[in-house]
Every structure is written in structure tokens, then in C-alpha cells.
């Protein structure tokens, strides 16, 4: 549901975390995780 999320906003969330950690880009709450932009509750989920 974050279709209007800018890349800058995404980077601001991802950068402080490890890219492969639980809150990282590929983690459970990361960019491709279950709550991320491509996850079940994300913009394409």
C-alpha cells in the first residue's frame, strides 16, 4: 500500500540496517520481506 513511497524514503529505512538481516532489504520487514514493498502487505503484495 506504499505505492507512492519514494526511493529516498525506502533508502532511509534500509540503510541503517544490515541488507540481509531481519529488518534489512531482504529481511522479513525489509524491501522484499513479508511487510516490505514487494511483500504480502507491500505495494505489490
C-alpha positions in Angstrom: 0.0 0.0 0.0 3.1 2.2 -0.2 2.9 2.8 -4.0 3.9 6.5 -3.6 6.9 5.6 -1.4 9.8 7.4 -2.9 13.2 5.7 -3.3 14.6 8.1 -0.8 12.2 7.0 1.8 13.0 3.4 1.1 16.7 4.0 1.4 16.2 5.9 4.6 14.6 2.8 6.1 17.0 0.2 4.6 20.4 1.9 5.0 20.6 1.8 8.8 20.1 -1.9 8.8 22.0 -4.9 7.5 20.9 -5.7 3.9 20.3 -9.3 4.7 19.2 -9.0 8.3 15.6 -9.4 9.7 15.0 -5.7 9.1 17.2 -5.3 6.1 16.4 -5.1 2.4 15.7 -8.8 2.1 14.6 -9.5 5.7 11.1 -10.1 7.0 10.3 -6.4 7.3 12.6 -5.3 4.5 12.1 -4.3 0.9 11.3 -7.9 -0.3 10.1 -9.2 3.1 6.5 -10.0 4.2 5.9 -6.4 5.1 8.2 -4.9 2.5 7.3 -3.1 -0.7 7.0 -6.5 -2.6 5.7 -8.5 0.4 2.2 -9.6 1.3 1.4 -6.2 2.8 3.5 -4.2 0.5 2.8 -2.2 -2.7 2.8 -5.3 -4.8 1.6 -7.7 -2.2 
